Amino acid sequence: MIDVQNLFFSYTDAPPWVLKSLDLLVQKGEYISVVGDNGSGKSTLMRLLLGFLRPTRGHVHVGTKNIGYVPQRRDAMIDHGFPITLKESLTAYRRLKSLSAESVSDVLNLIRMDQMSDHLMGNLSGGQQQKVLIGRALLGRPDLLILDEPSTGIDQASQKEIYALLLDISKKIGTTIVSVEHNLEAAVTNSTKIYHLHGGSGHMCSPEQYRDEYLTKG
């Protein structure tokens, strides 16, 4: 699904490099969490995968154009003030993007909000709004779902619901998931693999390896 080879990237097209000598291989159906300290290049890598940026050197290949993107909730367009229902909001988004692969009713059921379809968007909690963003990204039945810190600003109960939903999407639909994560415990618990960025380069490991090498040692 994703093949990145010997990637170098700098916003000035010259050293110092934000990403350097970076390799990343993601197979179809995997759930990968991308972790690392602030400034390690997580957001830059995400933008490169989405095609928002081009590599300075190296190769970035994504095996599908059908990509769903879930931005951080603070960066997303949420209908807070306008009196629009959840179902109306998803329907309008589908029409705006000319998406037809997945019906709004199916998505509402998938994100477990079918009983709230007539609720106003402005009355939804932070966790519910995050589910709506995931629902928007699923309307085109994407082959690849990329998320930017999906649990930011959400209470713990809602975080559990969000990650349970992502696991369902990964297992039941077979969607490949790449999630930029600051929630390390969630990354270890839910991912099939973890990609750790440090110093502009990356290292793929199992959740168990990451826990032993990084979390246990603090």
Secondary structure by P-SEA (a helix, b strand, c coil): cbbbcbbbbbccccccccccbbbbbbcccbbbbbbbcccccaaaaaaaaaccccccbbbbbbcccbbbbbcccccccccccccccaaaaaaaaaaaaccccccaaaaaaaaccccccccccccccaaaaaaaaaaaaacccccbbbbccccccccaaaaaaaaaaaaaaacccbbbbbbbccaaaaaaacccbbbbbcccbbbbbcaaaaaacccccc
